Amino acid sequence: LRESGVIAKEVALLNRDMVGETFFVTVYFETDGVEIYKDFMERMRQHPEVGQCYHISGDGDFLLVVHTPTLRDYEAWGMEHLMDHPNIRRFDTVVSYSCAKFDTAVVLR
């Protein structure tokens, strides 16, 4: 699996309750465009706070999973990197109170 590229990398999973907060953020753009989306995805890749970034269908354009030490840190990050973005119309944040299941396993068939 490593040789074929199915295993992309091996990591340690941290106990999120011990190292910070998790936020799920839906991002809505003012206008759509390939270059706008590419630029946003590249920006999100540069932020260590962004654990995951998905281009999605349905309500919203992107879904982010953001990790910060505190709610105040998330607020500051959002103001600097989302509110200040010229093409983001709005973003909705869902705060995770707890996690009933988190698994990185993928069923291979």
C-alpha positions in Angstrom: 0.0 0.0 0.0 2.9 2.4 0.7 4.5 1.6 -2.7 1.3 2.2 -4.6 0.6 5.5 -2.9 -2.6 4.3 -1.1 -0.9 5.1 2.2 0.0 8.7 1.8 1.6 9.3 5.2 1.7 8.0 8.8 0.9 10.3 11.7 0.2 10.3 15.4 -3.4 11.2 16.4 -3.6 13.7 19.3 -6.2 13.8 21.9 -8.0 17.0 20.7 -9.6 17.6 24.2 -6.1 18.1 25.5 -4.7 20.4 22.8 -7.5 22.7 21.7 -10.8 23.3 20.1 -12.3 22.0 16.8 -14.4 24.2 14.5 -16.3 23.2 11.4 -16.6 26.2 9.0 -18.7 26.5 5.9 -17.4 29.2 3.6 -19.6 31.0 1.1 -18.1 32.9 -1.8 -19.5 36.1 -3.4 -18.6 34.9 -6.9 -17.4 31.5 -8.3 -14.4 30.9 -10.4 -11.6 28.4 -11.0 -8.8 30.8 -10.1 -10.7 32.1 -7.0 -11.1 28.6 -5.7 -7.5 27.6 -6.5 -6.2 30.6 -4.7 -8.4 29.9 -1.7 -7.4 26.2 -1.5 -3.7 27.2 -1.7 -4.2 29.8 1.1 -5.9 27.2 3.3 -3.0 24.7 2.7 -0.6 27.3 4.1 -2.5 27.5 7.5 -1.5 25.0 10.1 -4.8 25.7 11.8 -6.7 24.2 8.9 -6.7 20.5 9.4 -9.0 19.8 6.4 -10.3 21.8 3.5 -13.1 20.4 1.2 -14.6 21.9 -1.9 -18.3 20.9 -1.4 -21.6 20.8 -3.2 -24.9 22.0 -1.7 -25.0 24.9 0.8 -21.7 26.6 0.8 -18.5 26.4 -1.3 -16.0 25.0 1.1 -16.0 23.1 4.4 -13.0 23.6 6.7 -12.0 21.8 9.9 -10.0 24.3 11.9 -8.1 23.6 15.1 -7.0 26.3 17.5 -6.0 26.4 21.2 -9.0 28.5 22.2 -12.2 30.1 20.9 -10.5 33.5 21.0 -7.6 32.2 18.9 -10.2 31.0 16.3 -11.9 34.3 16.4 -8.7 36.1 15.6 -7.8 33.6 12.9 -11.2 34.0 11.3 -11.0 37.7 11.3 -7.6 37.7 9.7 -8.0 35.0 7.1 -11.7 34.7 6.4 -13.3 38.1 7.1 -10.5 39.9 5.4 -10.8 37.8 2.2 -12.2 39.9 -0.6 -14.4 37.2 -2.2 -15.9 35.6 0.9 -19.5 36.6 1.4 -19.9 34.9 4.7 -18.8 31.9 6.8 -20.7 29.9 9.3 -18.9 28.3 12.2 -20.1 25.2 14.2 -18.3 24.5 17.5 -17.7 20.9 18.5 -18.8 20.3 22.1 -17.6 16.7 22.0 -16.7 13.9 19.6 -18.7 10.7 19.7 -16.6 9.1 17.0 -13.4 9.9 15.2 -11.8 7.4 13.0 -9.3 7.7 10.1 -9.7 4.2 8.9 -11.0 3.6 5.4 -12.7 0.4 4.4 -10.8 -1.1 1.4 -12.8 -3.3 -0.8 
